[in-house]
Every structure is written in C-alpha cells, then in structure tokens.
C-alpha cells in the first residue's frame, strides 16, 4: 500500500522473502534453531559467571554485559523476523518500528564499544598485572559500561528524531525488521545529510574501538615477546585469545556490511546479511568463551563432576 506525500504513515508493512514456501520453511527452521542455541548459550554463560565467585573479575563482568546486550538485541529482532518469514508480511506500528530501530542500533553499537573496553582490560592484565586489581576496580568497570551506553544514546538522538519526523511515501518496508537505512529509503525528502551523518557515525563507531583494540594488542604483544619462557608467553597471551577471536568475528562482519561488493547488496542479500550478522556474534560468543577460556572450562568441569556427569 503506497502513501502520498500529504498522507501520514501510521504503520509499516515488513516484507519477507519472495522465494517459495519450501525455502521459507527452511530459512525459518534454521533461524529458529540458531536463535534458541544463541539464547541458551548466552544465558548459560551469564549464569555460570554470576554463580561462581572465582569468575567475579572485570574480564567476566564485561563478558556478562556483552552477552546480555547481544541477547537483548536478538530478542528484540529475531521473533519478529521469524513471523515475517513464515507469514510473508507483517504490519508494525510506526512507534514500535522506530523504537525497534533505535534500540537495535543502540544495543549493537554498545557491543562494539564493550569490545574496545575489554581490550583495555586485557592490556592492563598483561602489561600491568600487579596493578590490575587497583586499576580495574569495580567502580571503574561500571563507569566504563555506563559511559559506553551514554555515548551511543546521545549519538543516536539526532538521527532518531529526524528519521521519526521524515515524511514517508510508502508503507512497504522491504526488510525483515525495522532498520534505519531501510526506513530512510522510503522518505519523500532529501536525506543526503542523514546518510552522511550515518556514515560518519558508523566509521567512528567501528574505527574508535578497533583503534583502541589494535593499540592495546600492539602493547600486549610487545610485553608477551619480552617474556623469556615460551610456555610463559603462550600462557599469558592465551588469556587474550577469546577476546581477540570475538573482535575478529564482530568487526570483520561489520566491515563486510559496509564495504561488501554491489553483487551482495540486493534486497534479498541485504535481508540475509542483516539477520546473519545480527546472530553471528551472539551465537559465537558462548562457544568462544567456554571452549577457549580455561577458567570457564574449569568451572564447567567442576560443576559436571559435582553432578557426577564426568
């Protein structure tokens, strides 16, 4: 249903995939299975860390915050995506659509900043181990998390208000969920400045934490190299592997979205890529931090022994 320039759009119609019923069912089943694996994995990590005092360290505090944020971003989006996939279309009110768009960007944006903060935590742990507990005290950790949230919140205020007040020429949003770029494509007015603002914000959001991470790891590697023992070098650097793996997954997928070739920018490809990248990091997070982190693995083994499973 198209809207004229003078009409007011009160709701949007989300479009699913144009493929046949069989393909839609396959996509639906894959998405719902991965969603539940992601949900169970992240909840498991949060419970494990919260329930064991030996994991009550800054590194794991940031991990809980990251897991919770990634889980919320998926809960915000994926149930609606599943509905759109299986029904083909779904109507969503203008207020709900803008709210989903805002909080989706807010949650995913804070994840980038959290990873930058976590790289600083790893830098302090490796390069200043004797001062670690003094520097990374509880108050600072909370301030860093709140600071990341406020930074994203204020950076989104201007574009969110502008997008909410744009005149829209159509109600048909050819996407699986409410995305800012998809919404702007329906606008009846000049949005070049908003797009420019979005590009600059995305670059800052990506390059800021990524620069901090690269700088932190340069210092970490220089410290690790100076350790005389090969075993000592590996043991020290292994404490950073889980975080480094997540950095590669999150930032490589985000950069792919920004610079992917035109052949991957069709409407269908945009839908697949958007959902895929939304689920990729949260899905990988619990496995990376349980399979590569010795402390978490040790806690899980002790739990299983107490339950007489091992």
C-alpha positions in Angstrom: 0.0 0.0 0.0 1.5 3.3 -1.1 1.2 6.6 0.7 1.0 10.0 -0.9 3.3 12.9 0.1 0.4 14.5 2.1 -0.7 11.4 3.9 0.5 10.3 7.4 2.0 6.9 7.7 0.9 5.2 10.9 2.3 1.8 10.3 4.8 -0.1 8.1 4.4 -3.4 6.3 7.5 -5.6 6.6 8.2 -7.8 3.6 9.6 -11.3 3.9 11.4 -13.3 1.3 9.9 -13.7 -2.2 11.0 -17.3 -2.5 8.7 -20.3 -2.4 7.1 -21.9 0.7 9.8 -24.6 0.9 12.6 -22.1 1.0 10.8 -20.0 3.6 10.3 -23.0 5.9 14.0 -23.9 5.6 15.1 -20.4 6.4 12.5 -20.3 9.3 13.8 -23.6 10.8 17.5 -22.6 10.5 16.8 -19.2 12.1 14.7 -20.5 15.0 17.2 -23.3 15.8 20.2 -20.9 15.8 18.2 -18.4 17.8 17.5 -20.9 20.6 21.1 -22.1 20.6 22.2 -18.5 20.9 19.7 -17.8 23.7 20.6 -20.9 25.7 24.4 -20.4 25.2 24.4 -16.8 26.4 22.1 -17.4 29.3 24.3 -20.3 30.3 27.4 -18.1 30.2 25.7 -15.4 32.3 24.5 -17.9 34.9 27.9 -19.7 35.1 29.8 -16.4 35.7 27.2 -14.9 38.1 27.1 -18.1 40.2 30.8 -18.6 40.7 32.9 -16.1 42.7 36.2 -17.2 41.1 34.8 -15.6 37.9 33.9 -12.4 39.5 36.6 -10.5 37.8 36.4 -7.4 35.5 37.0 -9.5 32.3 34.0 -11.7 33.1 31.9 -8.7 34.2 32.3 -7.2 30.8 31.6 -10.6 29.3 28.3 -10.8 31.1 27.4 -7.3 30.0 28.3 -8.2 26.4 26.4 -11.5 26.4 23.3 -9.8 27.9 23.4 -6.9 25.4 23.8 -9.3 22.4 21.0 -11.5 23.7 18.7 -8.5 24.1 19.5 -7.3 20.5 18.4 -10.7 19.2 15.3 -11.0 21.3 14.4 -7.5 20.0 14.6 -8.5 16.4 14.5 -12.3 15.7 11.0 -13.2 17.0 9.6 -10.6 14.6 11.9 -11.8 11.8 10.5 -15.3 12.2 7.0 -14.0 12.0 7.8 -12.1 8.8 9.5 -15.1 7.2 6.6 -17.6 7.9 3.8 -15.1 7.1 5.4 -13.3 4.2 4.4 -9.9 5.6 3.8 -8.3 8.9 2.4 -4.9 9.9 4.1 -2.9 12.6 3.1 0.4 14.0 5.3 3.5 13.4 6.1 3.9 17.1 7.1 0.3 17.5 9.1 0.3 14.3 11.1 3.4 15.3 11.6 2.0 18.8 12.9 -1.2 17.5 15.3 0.6 15.1 16.6 2.8 17.8 17.3 0.1 20.4 18.7 -2.3 17.8 21.4 0.2 16.8 21.9 1.2 20.5 22.5 -2.4 21.6 24.7 -3.4 18.6 26.6 -0.1 18.9 27.4 -0.6 22.6 28.7 -4.1 21.8 31.4 -2.5 19.7 32.4 -0.2 22.5 32.3 -3.0 25.1 34.9 -4.9 22.9 37.1 -1.8 22.9 36.8 -1.6 26.7 37.6 -5.3 27.0 40.8 -4.8 25.0 41.8 -2.2 27.6 41.1 -4.7 30.3 43.3 -7.3 28.6 46.1 -4.6 28.2 46.1 -3.8 31.9 46.0 -7.6 32.8 49.0 -8.4 30.6 51.1 -5.2 30.8 50.4 -4.2 34.4 49.4 -7.4 36.2 50.5 -6.2 39.7 48.3 -3.1 39.4 45.3 -4.9 37.7 43.0 -5.0 40.7 43.9 -1.4 41.6 43.2 -0.1 38.1 40.3 -2.2 37.1 38.3 -1.7 40.2 34.5 -2.3 40.4 33.6 1.4 40.2 35.7 2.0 37.0 34.2 -1.1 35.3 30.7 0.2 36.0 31.6 3.7 34.8 33.0 2.3 31.5 29.9 0.3 30.8 27.6 3.3 31.6 29.9 5.6 29.6 29.6 3.3 26.5 25.8 3.3 26.8 25.6 7.1 27.2 27.9 7.7 24.3 25.7 5.6 22.0 22.5 7.0 23.4 23.4 10.6 22.7 24.9 9.9 19.3 21.6 8.4 18.2 19.3 11.2 19.4 19.7 13.5 16.4 19.2 10.9 13.6 16.5 9.1 15.5 14.4 12.3 15.9 15.0 13.2 12.3 14.0 9.8 10.9 10.9 9.7 13.1 9.8 13.0 11.6 10.5 12.3 8.0 7.6 12.3 5.5 7.2 8.8 4.1 6.0 8.0 0.6 5.3 4.3 1.2 4.3 1.9 3.9 6.1 -1.1 2.4 9.4 -1.7 4.2 11.2 -4.3 2.2 13.2 -5.7 5.1 12.7 -8.3 7.8 12.9 -5.8 10.7 12.9 -2.0 11.2 16.3 -0.8 10.0 17.3 2.9 9.8 18.7 2.7 6.3 15.6 0.8 5.1 13.3 3.4 6.7 15.2 6.3 5.1 14.8 4.7 1.7 11.0 5.3 2.0 11.4 9.1 2.7 9.9 11.7 0.4 12.5 14.3 1.1 16.3 14.8 0.8 18.1 12.5 3.2 21.7 13.1 2.0 22.8 14.7 5.2 21.3 11.9 7.3 23.1 9.3 5.2 26.3 11.3 5.6 25.8 11.5 9.3 25.2 7.8 9.4 28.4 7.0 7.5 30.5 9.2 9.8 28.9 7.8 12.9 29.5 4.2 11.6 33.1 5.0 10.9 33.6 6.4 14.4 31.8 3.5 16.0 33.9 1.0 14.1 37.3 2.7 14.0 37.2 4.0 17.6 37.0 0.7 19.4 39.1 -1.0 16.6 41.9 1.5 17.0 41.9 1.1 20.8 41.9 -2.7 20.3 44.8 -2.7 17.8 46.9 -0.3 20.0 46.2 -2.4 23.1 47.3 -5.6 21.3 50.4 -4.0 20.0 51.4 -3.2 23.6 50.3 -6.7 24.7 52.3 -8.5 22.0 55.4 -6.4 22.9 55.0 -7.4 26.5 54.5 -11.0 25.7 57.6 -11.1 23.4 59.7 -9.9 26.3 58.8 -12.9 28.4 61.8 -15.3 28.3 59.8 -18.6 28.6 57.9 -19.9 25.6 55.4 -21.5 28.0 55.1 -18.2 29.8 54.5 -16.3 26.6 51.8 -18.7 25.5 50.1 -18.8 28.9 50.0 -15.0 29.1 48.7 -14.5 25.5 46.1 -17.3 25.8 44.2 -15.1 28.3 43.5 -12.8 25.4 42.5 -15.3 22.7 38.8 -15.4 23.5 38.5 -11.7 23.3 40.7 -11.5 20.2 38.5 -14.1 18.5 35.3 -12.1 19.2 36.9 -8.9 18.0 37.8 -10.6 14.6 34.2 -12.0 14.3 32.4 -8.8 15.2 34.5 -6.3 13.4 35.0 -8.4 10.3 31.3 -8.9 9.9 30.6 -5.2 10.5 33.2 -4.1 8.0 31.8 -6.6 5.4 28.4 -4.9 5.7 29.9 -1.5 5.0 32.3 -2.5 2.1 30.7 -5.6 0.6 30.6 -5.6 -3.3 27.5 -4.4 -5.1 26.5 -8.1 -6.0 25.8 -8.6 -2.3 23.6 -5.5 -2.0 20.4 -6.8 -3.5 17.2 -6.6 -1.4 17.3 -10.3 -0.6 21.0 -10.3 0.1 20.6 -7.3 2.5 17.9 -9.3 4.4 20.1 -12.4 4.7 23.2 -10.4 5.6 21.4 -8.3 8.2 19.9 -11.3 10.0 23.1 -13.3 9.7 25.4 -10.7 11.2 22.8 -10.0 13.9 23.0 -13.6 15.0 26.7 -14.4 14.3 28.5 -12.8 17.2 25.9 -13.7 19.9 25.9 -17.3 18.6 29.7 -17.5 18.6 30.2 -15.7 21.9 29.3 -18.5 24.4 31.3 -21.1 22.4 34.4 -18.9 22.1 34.4 -18.1 25.8 33.7 -21.6 27.0 35.9 -23.6 24.6 38.9 -21.2 24.6 38.8 -19.9 28.2 40.5 -22.2 30.7 38.9 -20.7 33.8 35.3 -21.1 32.4 36.1 -24.6 31.3 37.5 -25.5 34.7 34.3 -24.2 36.4 32.1 -26.2 34.0 34.1 -29.4 34.6 33.8 -28.9 38.4 30.0 -28.5 38.0 29.8 -31.6 35.9 31.9 -33.6 38.5 29.7 -32.4 41.3 26.6 -33.6 39.4 28.5 -36.9 38.7 28.2 -36.4 35.0 32.0 -36.7 34.5 
